[in-house]
Amino acid sequence: MLKLGGRVVEIKSQEVNNNELFSVSTKEDLPKVLRASRAFLVSDADVPEGFKHYLILESVAHLINALPVNSEYTVLPQDYSYIADEDVIRISKDKSSIRVLYRASSPNNGILISEQCNHYCLMCSQPPKAIDDSWLLAEAAQLIKLIPQYTREIIFTGGEPTLYGGKFLDILRLAKSYLPNTSVHILSNGRSFKSDAFTKSYSLIDHPDMMVGIPIYSDDPAQHDYIVQAKEAFDEAILGILNLKKYEQKVEVRVVLHKQSIGRLRQLCEFIGRNLLFVDHVALMGLEMTGFTRANLDELWIDPYDYKDTLSDAVKILAGYGMNVSVYNHQLCLVNDDIAPYYKKSISDWKNEYVEECDGCKRLSECGGFFSSGVQNGYSKKLTAFK
């Protein structure tokens, strides 16, 4: 698991009132006009002049002496040795910590829009906070301008990103302008799209490749509302999906599999096939063992081995309707062979690990492995390496 944020060894820079974002460079020959706003990653004593900031790993901290006079710099713990060219970092305004906001080498780059949410899901991996975090919107706008145009996909997440209404739509417009060839995936509970006016405004952004991922956890509205701990959530999410498709927008239905959702998974897939046949993708997803999941583990945990036949049936139902379906966040040895055409390695690379039982498995490179939190907090005892 990569460490994306935390305290640093030392920061020397001018006092500022806000966090600072920097695109990282390893190019010694970068034009001087570009150096003035970037952070240079120091690797040897030949340090180019003119960069706004310099980054030095603790193992080579002696290279501070090679920096140009009066340079601003940060000494990083070795945990950040993975930082590379065109990554984007945030240096906190109190000069004590950093956060890696974007990694150029990663296919999994998420932008946090808000920690506020109008759900309180039993298995929420990012527990909501009732705070004013509008500064995240400003940071997102700044970050988008620093992300390379070759980036394949960015994900907007929360909390619930759409709670900021028109301000969030402005962020999406900015993404379209600065990253016209980058696909956009929005993780939302879908309820804001119950508003026809909001959905129409969203559609008028006219992004060529933008999709909203909306969770539906049961065909029974009461059960869905219980899982997300919000009244009328099912009805509003379904209305949101219908509105989005009315305006010809891409929609993904996401189903997290756990003890509360698995019992009616077959019925849910029949419901989706009969009533939401027009959605663009259905993702059946394994449980992440973090956030509220740990507190509600007895109510949520079910061994994937014990529901593998139910999962096969669910996929068969959706595929039978001709729907685009994928299985995420599972281990290959815990699913039936008929899942193979739908199986995806999906866990974000920065929190993806394997366990001792996986040693020597000949299909390790094909397997999605585990969330780091699953390794720490418990996983199936039915793992069997392919030999």
C-alpha positions as CSV (number, residue, x, y, z in Angstrom):
1,M,0.0,0.0,0.0
2,L,1.3,3.4,-1.0
3,K,1.3,6.2,1.5
4,L,-0.4,9.1,-0.2
5,G,-0.2,11.7,2.6
6,G,1.3,12.5,6.0
7,R,3.9,14.5,7.8
8,V,7.3,15.2,6.2
9,V,10.8,15.5,7.7
10,E,11.3,19.2,6.9
11,I,9.8,22.0,4.8
12,K,11.4,25.3,4.2
13,S,9.3,27.8,2.3
14,Q,7.7,31.2,2.6
15,E,4.6,31.6,4.7
16,V,1.4,31.3,2.7
17,N,-2.3,31.4,3.7
18,N,-3.3,28.4,1.6
19,N,-2.2,25.0,0.6
20,E,0.2,24.9,-2.3
21,L,-0.1,22.5,-5.3
22,F,2.9,21.6,-7.4
23,S,3.4,19.6,-10.5
24,V,6.5,17.5,-10.0
25,S,9.3,17.6,-12.6
26,T,12.4,15.4,-13.0
27,K,13.5,17.3,-16.2
28,E,16.7,19.3,-15.7
29,D,16.2,20.9,-19.1
30,L,12.6,22.1,-18.5
31,P,12.1,25.6,-19.9
32,K,12.7,28.3,-17.3
33,V,9.2,29.7,-17.8
34,L,7.7,26.4,-16.6
35,R,10.1,25.9,-13.7
36,A,8.7,28.9,-11.9
37,S,5.6,27.0,-10.8
38,R,6.9,23.5,-10.4
39,A,8.7,21.3,-7.8
40,F,11.9,19.6,-8.9
41,L,12.6,16.1,-7.6
42,V,16.3,16.1,-6.7
43,S,18.3,12.9,-7.3
44,D,21.9,14.1,-7.5
45,A,24.1,17.1,-6.8
46,D,23.5,18.6,-10.3
47,V,20.5,20.7,-9.4
48,P,19.0,23.1,-12.0
49,E,18.0,26.6,-10.9
50,G,14.7,28.4,-11.2
51,F,12.2,25.9,-9.8
52,K,9.6,27.2,-7.3
53,H,10.2,24.3,-4.9
54,Y,12.6,21.3,-4.5
55,L,11.8,17.8,-3.2
56,I,14.5,15.7,-1.6
57,L,14.1,12.2,-0.2
58,E,15.4,11.7,3.3
59,S,18.1,9.2,2.1
60,V,19.7,12.0,0.1
61,A,19.0,14.9,2.5
62,H,22.7,15.9,2.2
63,L,21.8,17.3,-1.3
64,I,20.2,20.3,0.5
65,N,23.6,21.7,0.3
66,A,23.5,21.5,-3.5
67,L,20.3,23.5,-3.9
68,P,20.5,27.0,-5.3
69,V,20.8,29.7,-2.7
70,N,17.5,30.6,-0.8
71,S,15.6,27.7,-2.4
72,E,12.4,26.4,-0.9
73,Y,12.4,22.7,-0.3
74,T,10.8,19.7,1.3
75,V,12.6,16.7,2.7
76,L,10.4,13.6,2.3
77,P,10.3,10.3,4.1
78,Q,11.3,7.3,2.0
79,D,7.6,6.4,1.9
80,Y,7.4,8.8,-1.0
81,S,10.1,7.4,-3.1
82,Y,7.5,6.5,-5.8
83,I,6.9,10.2,-6.6
84,A,7.7,10.8,-10.3
85,D,7.6,13.2,-13.1
86,E,4.2,15.0,-13.6
87,D,2.8,13.8,-10.4
88,V,0.9,16.5,-8.4
89,I,1.4,17.1,-4.7
90,R,-0.2,19.4,-2.1
91,I,2.0,21.1,0.6
92,S,-0.1,22.0,3.6
93,K,-0.3,25.7,4.5
94,D,1.1,24.9,8.0
95,K,4.2,23.4,6.3
96,S,4.0,20.1,8.1
97,S,2.6,17.6,5.6
98,I,2.1,16.7,1.9
99,R,-0.6,14.8,0.0
100,V,0.0,13.2,-3.4
101,L,-3.1,14.2,-5.4
102,Y,-2.3,12.7,-8.8
103,R,0.1,10.1,-10.0
104,A,1.0,10.1,-13.7
105,S,1.8,6.4,-13.8
106,S,-1.5,5.3,-12.2
107,P,-4.8,4.5,-14.0
108,N,-6.6,5.2,-10.7
109,N,-6.7,8.9,-10.0
110,G,-9.6,10.2,-7.9
111,I,-10.4,13.8,-7.0
112,L,-12.2,14.3,-3.7
113,I,-14.9,16.9,-4.1
114,S,-16.5,16.8,-0.6
115,E,-16.7,14.7,2.5
116,Q,-20.3,15.7,3.0
117,C,-23.0,13.2,2.1
118,N,-26.8,12.8,2.4
119,H,-26.3,9.0,2.9
120,Y,-24.8,7.2,5.9
121,C,-24.1,3.8,4.3
122,L,-23.4,0.9,6.6
123,M,-20.3,0.1,4.6
124,C,-19.1,3.6,3.7
125,S,-15.3,3.6,3.0
126,Q,-15.2,7.4,3.3
127,P,-17.4,8.3,6.4
128,P,-19.1,11.6,5.8
129,K,-18.4,14.7,7.8
130,A,-20.7,17.6,8.4
131,I,-18.2,20.3,7.7
132,D,-17.6,23.2,5.3
133,D,-15.1,21.7,2.9
134,S,-15.7,24.0,0.0
135,W,-11.9,24.5,-0.2
136,L,-11.9,21.1,-1.9
137,L,-13.7,22.5,-4.9
138,A,-11.1,25.2,-5.3
139,E,-8.4,22.6,-5.0
140,A,-10.0,20.4,-7.6
141,A,-10.1,23.4,-10.0
142,Q,-6.4,24.0,-9.4
143,L,-5.6,20.3,-9.7
144,I,-7.4,19.8,-13.0
145,K,-5.2,22.5,-14.6
146,L,-2.0,20.6,-13.5
147,I,-3.1,17.1,-14.7
148,P,-1.4,16.0,-18.0
149,Q,-3.7,15.9,-21.0
150,Y,-2.7,12.3,-21.7
151,T,-4.5,11.1,-18.6
152,R,-6.9,8.3,-19.5
153,E,-9.5,8.8,-16.7
154,I,-10.2,10.8,-13.6
155,I,-12.8,9.9,-11.0
156,F,-14.7,12.5,-9.0
157,T,-15.7,11.2,-5.6
158,G,-16.9,12.1,-2.1
159,G,-18.9,12.2,0.1
160,E,-21.5,13.2,-2.4
161,P,-20.0,15.4,-5.1
162,T,-23.3,16.7,-6.4
163,L,-24.3,18.3,-3.1
164,Y,-22.4,21.4,-4.4
165,G,-24.9,21.6,-7.3
166,G,-23.9,24.2,-9.9
167,K,-20.4,24.6,-8.5
168,F,-19.7,20.9,-9.1
169,L,-21.0,21.3,-12.7
170,D,-18.4,24.1,-13.1
171,I,-15.7,21.6,-12.1
172,L,-16.9,19.2,-14.8
173,R,-16.9,22.0,-17.4
174,L,-13.3,22.8,-16.4
175,A,-12.4,19.2,-16.8
176,K,-13.8,19.1,-20.3
177,S,-11.9,22.3,-21.2
178,Y,-8.5,21.3,-19.8
179,L,-8.7,17.5,-20.3
180,P,-10.8,17.1,-23.4
181,N,-9.6,13.5,-24.1
182,T,-9.9,12.3,-20.5
183,S,-12.9,10.2,-19.5
184,V,-14.7,11.3,-16.4
185,H,-16.3,8.9,-13.9
186,I,-18.5,10.4,-11.1
187,L,-19.3,8.4,-8.0
188,S,-22.7,9.6,-6.8
189,N,-25.7,8.3,-5.0
190,G,-27.8,9.7,-7.8
191,R,-30.3,11.6,-5.8
192,S,-29.4,15.1,-7.1
193,F,-30.4,13.9,-10.5
194,K,-34.0,13.6,-9.4
195,S,-34.1,17.3,-10.3
196,D,-34.8,17.6,-14.0
197,A,-33.3,21.1,-14.1
198,F,-30.0,19.8,-12.5
199,T,-29.8,16.8,-14.9
200,K,-30.5,19.0,-17.9
201,S,-27.7,21.4,-16.8
202,Y,-25.4,18.4,-16.4
203,S,-26.3,17.1,-19.9
204,L,-25.5,20.5,-21.4
205,I,-21.9,20.1,-20.4
206,D,-21.9,17.8,-23.4
207,H,-18.8,15.9,-22.3
208,P,-17.8,13.2,-24.9
209,D,-17.0,10.5,-22.3
210,M,-18.6,11.1,-18.8
211,M,-20.5,8.5,-16.7
212,V,-22.3,8.6,-13.4
213,G,-21.8,5.5,-11.1
214,I,-24.9,5.1,-8.9
215,P,-25.4,2.4,-6.3
216,I,-28.6,0.3,-6.1
217,Y,-28.3,-2.3,-3.4
218,S,-31.7,-4.0,-3.5
219,D,-34.9,-4.3,-5.5
220,D,-36.7,-3.7,-2.2
221,P,-36.8,0.1,-1.6
222,A,-36.9,-0.4,2.2
223,Q,-33.8,-2.6,2.1
224,H,-31.8,-0.2,-0.1
225,D,-32.8,2.7,2.2
226,Y,-31.7,0.7,5.2
227,I,-28.3,0.0,3.7
228,V,-27.7,3.6,2.9
229,Q,-29.4,4.9,6.0
230,A,-31.6,7.4,4.2
231,K,-35.3,7.6,3.6
232,E,-36.6,7.7,0.0
233,A,-33.1,7.1,-1.3
234,F,-34.1,4.3,-3.6
235,D,-36.9,6.2,-5.2
236,E,-34.8,9.3,-5.8
237,A,-31.8,7.2,-7.1
238,I,-34.1,5.4,-9.6
239,L,-35.6,8.8,-10.7
240,G,-32.1,10.1,-11.1
241,I,-31.1,7.3,-13.4
242,L,-34.3,7.8,-15.4
243,N,-33.6,11.5,-15.8
244,L,-30.0,10.9,-16.8
245,K,-31.0,8.4,-19.5
246,K,-33.8,10.8,-20.7
247,Y,-31.0,13.2,-21.5
248,E,-28.9,10.4,-23.0
249,Q,-26.2,10.4,-20.4
250,K,-24.0,7.4,-19.4
251,V,-25.0,5.6,-16.2
252,E,-23.4,2.8,-14.3
253,V,-25.3,0.8,-11.6
254,R,-23.0,-0.2,-8.8
255,V,-23.8,-3.0,-6.3
256,V,-21.6,-3.7,-3.3
257,L,-22.0,-7.3,-2.2
258,H,-22.3,-8.0,1.5
259,K,-24.6,-9.8,3.9
260,Q,-27.4,-7.1,3.5
261,S,-27.4,-7.1,-0.3
262,I,-26.6,-10.7,-1.3
263,G,-29.9,-12.2,-0.2
264,R,-31.9,-10.4,-2.9
265,L,-29.1,-10.1,-5.5
266,R,-30.8,-12.3,-8.0
267,Q,-34.0,-10.3,-7.7
268,L,-32.1,-7.1,-8.0
269,C,-30.5,-8.2,-11.2
270,E,-33.9,-9.2,-12.6
271,F,-35.2,-5.7,-11.6
272,I,-32.3,-4.1,-13.3
273,G,-32.7,-6.2,-16.4
274,R,-36.5,-5.5,-16.6
275,N,-36.5,-1.8,-15.6
276,L,-33.0,-0.4,-16.2
277,L,-32.0,-2.3,-19.3
278,F,-30.8,1.0,-20.9
279,V,-28.0,1.6,-18.3
280,D,-24.5,1.4,-19.8
281,H,-22.8,-0.8,-17.2
282,V,-23.5,-2.8,-14.1
283,A,-20.6,-3.4,-11.6
284,L,-20.9,-6.1,-9.0
285,M,-18.4,-5.2,-6.4
286,G,-16.6,-6.9,-3.4
287,L,-16.7,-5.2,0.0
288,E,-13.9,-2.9,1.1
289,M,-13.0,-3.5,4.8
290,T,-12.6,0.0,5.9
291,G,-14.5,3.0,7.2
292,F,-18.0,2.1,8.6
293,T,-17.5,-1.5,7.4
294,R,-15.2,-2.3,10.3
295,A,-17.8,-1.0,12.8
296,N,-20.6,-3.0,11.1
297,L,-18.6,-6.1,10.3
298,D,-21.0,-8.6,11.9
299,E,-23.9,-7.1,9.9
300,L,-22.0,-7.0,6.6
301,W,-19.3,-9.7,6.3
302,I,-20.1,-12.7,4.2
303,D,-17.3,-14.9,2.7
304,P,-17.2,-14.5,-1.1
305,Y,-16.8,-18.2,-1.3
306,D,-20.2,-18.7,0.2
307,Y,-22.0,-16.5,-2.3
308,K,-20.1,-17.5,-5.4
309,D,-23.0,-19.4,-6.9
310,T,-25.3,-16.4,-6.2
311,L,-22.8,-14.2,-8.0
312,S,-22.7,-16.5,-11.0
313,D,-26.5,-16.5,-11.2
314,A,-26.5,-12.7,-10.9
315,V,-24.1,-12.3,-13.8
316,K,-26.0,-14.9,-15.9
317,I,-29.2,-12.9,-15.4
318,L,-27.7,-9.6,-16.4
319,A,-25.8,-11.1,-19.3
320,G,-29.0,-12.8,-20.5
321,Y,-30.6,-9.4,-20.8
322,G,-27.6,-8.4,-23.0
323,M,-26.2,-6.0,-20.4
324,N,-22.6,-4.9,-19.9
325,V,-21.7,-6.4,-16.6
326,S,-18.4,-6.6,-14.7
327,V,-17.3,-8.2,-11.4
328,Y,-14.9,-6.1,-9.3
329,N,-12.9,-6.5,-6.1
330,H,-12.9,-10.3,-6.0
331,Q,-10.2,-13.0,-5.9
332,L,-10.1,-15.4,-8.8
333,C,-10.0,-18.5,-6.5
334,L,-13.2,-17.4,-4.8
335,V,-15.4,-17.1,-8.0
336,N,-16.7,-19.8,-10.3
337,D,-15.1,-20.3,-13.7
338,D,-18.1,-18.7,-15.5
339,I,-17.2,-15.3,-14.0
340,A,-14.0,-15.2,-16.1
341,P,-15.4,-13.2,-19.1
342,Y,-16.7,-10.5,-16.7
343,Y,-13.9,-10.4,-14.2
344,K,-11.9,-7.2,-13.8
345,K,-8.7,-6.3,-11.9
346,S,-10.2,-3.2,-10.3
347,I,-8.7,-2.3,-7.0
348,S,-6.8,1.0,-7.1
349,D,-3.1,0.2,-7.3
350,W,-2.2,2.3,-4.3
351,K,-4.3,0.1,-2.0
352,N,-3.9,-3.3,-3.7
353,E,-2.1,-6.2,-2.0
354,Y,-1.8,-10.0,-1.9
355,V,-1.6,-12.3,1.0
356,E,0.6,-15.2,2.0
357,E,-1.8,-17.7,0.7
358,C,-1.3,-16.2,-2.8
359,D,2.4,-17.2,-2.9
360,G,3.2,-19.3,-5.9
361,C,-0.2,-18.8,-7.5
362,K,0.2,-19.1,-11.3
363,R,-2.7,-16.8,-11.9
364,L,-1.5,-14.0,-9.6
365,S,-1.0,-11.6,-12.5
366,E,-4.6,-12.0,-13.5
367,C,-6.1,-11.7,-10.0
368,G,-7.4,-8.4,-8.5
369,G,-6.0,-9.3,-5.1
370,F,-7.2,-7.5,-2.0
371,F,-7.8,-4.0,-0.6
372,S,-5.0,-3.3,1.9
373,S,-7.8,-2.9,4.5
374,G,-8.9,-6.5,3.7
375,V,-5.4,-7.8,4.4
376,Q,-5.4,-6.0,7.7
377,N,-9.0,-6.6,8.9
378,G,-9.9,-10.0,7.6
379,Y,-10.5,-12.0,4.4
380,S,-11.8,-15.4,3.3
381,K,-10.2,-18.5,4.7
382,K,-11.1,-20.4,1.5
383,L,-8.3,-19.0,-0.6
384,T,-6.6,-21.6,-2.8
385,A,-3.6,-20.7,-5.0
386,F,-3.7,-22.0,-8.5
387,K,-0.7,-24.3,-8.9
